[in-house]
Amino acid sequence: MSRLRLTHFPPLTRPRGPGSLQAPTPGLGLLRPTIRVTLAALTVIVLGGLSVVRTGRFPRFGPFLDPVGGIWSVAGQARVRADQQVTLPSLTAAVEVVVDRRGVPHVFASSEEDAYRVMGYLQARDRLFQLELMSRAGSGTLTELVGAGALSGDRTAREFGLPWGADRKLAAIDTTSLGYRALVAFTEGVNTYLDGAGTTGIPLEYHLLGRTPSRWAPINSLHLFGRMGMTLALGDPARARLAVQGLVGAEAAAALVPLDNPIQEPIQPSDRRGPRHAFHTIPPPGQRDSVSAMLAEMLPTALAAKPMGDGGAIGSNNWAVAPARTRDGFALLSGDPHLGLSLPSIWYEIHLVVPGRLDVAGVSLPGAPGVVIGFNRDLAWTFTNTGGDVLDLYAETVDDTLSPSRYLLDGEWRPLELRVEQYRDPRGKVLATDTLRFTHRGPMQHREGQWLSVRWTVNEPSFEADLFLRAGMARSAEEWLEIMQDYVAPTQNGLVADRAGTIAIRSSGAYPIRPGDGRGDVIRDGSMRAADWTGMLPVEAYPFSINPSQGFLVSANQQPVDPRDNPRYLGADWISPWRALQINRLLRGDQSVTPDGMRQYQTHTGSAHADALVPFILDAGRAARAAGAVDPRLLRANDLLSEWDRTYSPDDQRAILFDLAVGELTRRTWDELRRADGRLVYTPAGSTLRELLADSESVWWDDRGTEVRETRDDILNASLSAALDTAIARYGTPEGGGWTWSRIRNANIYHLLGLPGLSALGLPVRGGPTTISPLSGRGTAGASWRMVVELGDQVQAWATYPGGQSGNPSSRWYADRIPQWVAGELVSVHLPRTPSDLADSLRVARIVFSTGGAR
Amino acid sequence: MSRTLGTIGQVGAATVAFGVGTLLGGWVSLPVVAFAAIAVTNVRRGPGPLHLGMAGGLAWAAILGWRAWTSPVGELAHRLADLFGQPGWVLPAMTPVFALLMVWGTATLSAAVFRREKPGRIIRPGSAWHS
């Protein structure tokens, strides 16, 4: 028996013993028992340890490699099943979803709430990590997901009161409103997905971080809108003006950080048939103003960020054309919002249908119900950022400089509202604790010994999500405008066009009415209630236009209204209207606009900025040549620049020379604005530089670093020569191919966690720093959604965005749209009226959501 | 021949056990099943640590293979390779190797604990091992 057993079940390992034969055992069996056991112990300890404790950037081995619930389950989530049944207990009736070839779900429900429940489920399925990440960014709790590295960002969010503002908004919401019911329904959908996800349904990022998703709550959607407010409306022109004033005095500062842009091509069209150049002589640098310099240093550094700045980091466009100017006699609308680029994309495309009530398509923000930009069967709408000044700072008088509990208001001490804010890491360990103090205006910050309170419309009670939901149900442009008149923040240029041929635009949002001269680019004395806002501008006073005689409307973040038409303060330090100039120029020259023409305009490579500056640079070189005093470098640079057609196409060979020359010109011209450490405190807008170019003898042209007094042409020539040197040093000779624009400037779409392996980098796109589709710097911002809608008998739309519907890197829909986006192409958006309307060839999946008998 | 078939049968059974264990309990089931396999089988009938290790590796390889058959594991491996700066085959290969080593280690330790193998045990010439 024993032998039989040995015959059939030989031990794998056999020890050697005295007098025995050596048993030939395979592999590790050859090892001595002691060594083998020791090795085994080490193996278990090491692998077990690495599976329990995270080391470095690598996740915990065991949970990560587990082929069922680990990283490989992410591939399973990317599998597309042609037919699927899902139980969503909170539904009131079954909901059918068909998914088209672009990964877009078309949701057919019998009530709005059910549609938003399913929307929550689908967004969680496709973008769960993004939902949590973006919401946490708005609530200042990112450290709980990604660790201490996010502490600084979390502090900024809380210091500016975002979670406090979200609490206020939630408390003020009418719980019977459609918006609130949608938030709750959306939450149910997300959490139903979470309930069924287990470890096999969570996104890759959670596996990498070794975390599990958090439950969703209605307030998370409000955090998301707060985060958008931070992106689009956190800034105050006071900081720039004071910093400049500190170096060159008040008079020069007023010209360099102007209330009104020197080039007027406003959103609300004037009667002119072109831009207005309101150029003035820029006063020479005056005396330094140390008080202003100190005040500027006192202001939160976050306010210095200029996301919509001249550098072109972010710059949205929209335009609409009336039927009289289109080839087919239908209104056309182009939506082209620009934001920070990311994978997955900031947008999620969806089509929601509730027969007789709702039939809307477009893009939503992952984490919020409804469509933010899109169209229904009657109208289309889109937004650009207005950039209004909606944040004010107040110097407060407090009872204790270090730890105040009261602040002075009209001679009386009032208690401060205290909020103890704890920042925790993913394990719950407290990383930091701050006590935030709030006046009746908002959160206070302590800088350079001074307490400043912040009042910001982003924190005012409002309910944007509700407006977006209702706007998607509007039947005409007028109805849409009426719904959106309650919109608060961030200020947006809402453009709408309908099938009746109406086109309209309004710079919507709450604009504070301030006491005195009404300006917001100052720090006010917080000890007096008289310094407070006295109300909000009535909607009738917003920049607005409907069916203008010119037959089109354009917005590109430029100053919304010419101060000659409406001098009321809406903001200051407006960006240069280069994109607006270019779009207006294209539309003025096109009497027969087509949808494809609109598409081509979205990535037009022409630059109004180059058109404005290049003639001055070339003329300066020619003048030097004519004068006989010629530097061969300058001659060569001038010849090279004259070859440029002033476009930023990917294969262009000369744009880089202009790009570098502008950088040199800016650096040399505004040397008066450098601090002692050599850094510019502020870079005036390009349109201000254009204003200065009209004054060839201005003292601003003088380079203080030289003994001679330079003129405009001296600086222009020196800048161009230096640009040539730099270009050759960096990219080789002009003939060598190294100057190809697409080899120098690319779009870079980073994964939300900045992981290069999950990013799309080095994309050769059409455009330069000031083109309609701006590309500059690190190339991390750009067109986040491109859409053209024709409002004909049957609404037709074409669109794309840089990414794909899924946040799953192994999904076919993770980055499938990027090639279209790079090429400036759009694809037709399907708009089926019923599930069966979507042709079989276009449908890849059908999902039936049922109540599961719960009701 | 029959011995080989028996071994294959044992490894197969263990593979199923590890597969089911992973489906139900995740990676932690590897050491648990390995320990249990050693504990519940006696010295002469039970599979040895290396065979158990092979079974664990096979189970994970089979699950991964099934995933690759039904979903885009290749694309994911490619993305992860970029992410970790490793060749694309490394992570898929590491998956069964991890299981193999984890199971072998646990089984070897368990065997020592249960004294399955007594150092110095004599195998006589002519025993079935050599036949």
Interface residues (C-beta under 8 A of the other chain):
Chain A: S2 R3 L4 R5 L6 T7 H8 F9 P10 P11 L12 T13 R14 P15 G17 P18 G19 S20 L21 A23 P26 G27 L28 G29 P33 R36 V37 L39 A40 A41 L42 T43 V44 L47 G48 S51 F58 F61 G62 P63 L65 D66 P67 V68 G69 G70 I71 W72 S73 V74 A75 G76 Q77 A78 R79 T199 L204 L208 L755 P756 G757 L758 P809 S810 S811 R812
Chain B: S2 R3 G6 T7 Q10 T22 L23 G26 W27 V28 L30 P31 V43 R44 R45 G46 P47 G48 P49 L50 H51 W60 I63 L64 R67 A68 T70 S71 P72 V73 E75 L76 R79 L80 A81 D82 L83 F84 G85 L91 M94 T95 F98 A99 L101 M102 W104 G105 T106 A107 T108 L109 A112 E117 K118 P119 G120 R121 I122 I123 R124 P125 S127 A128 W129 H130 S131
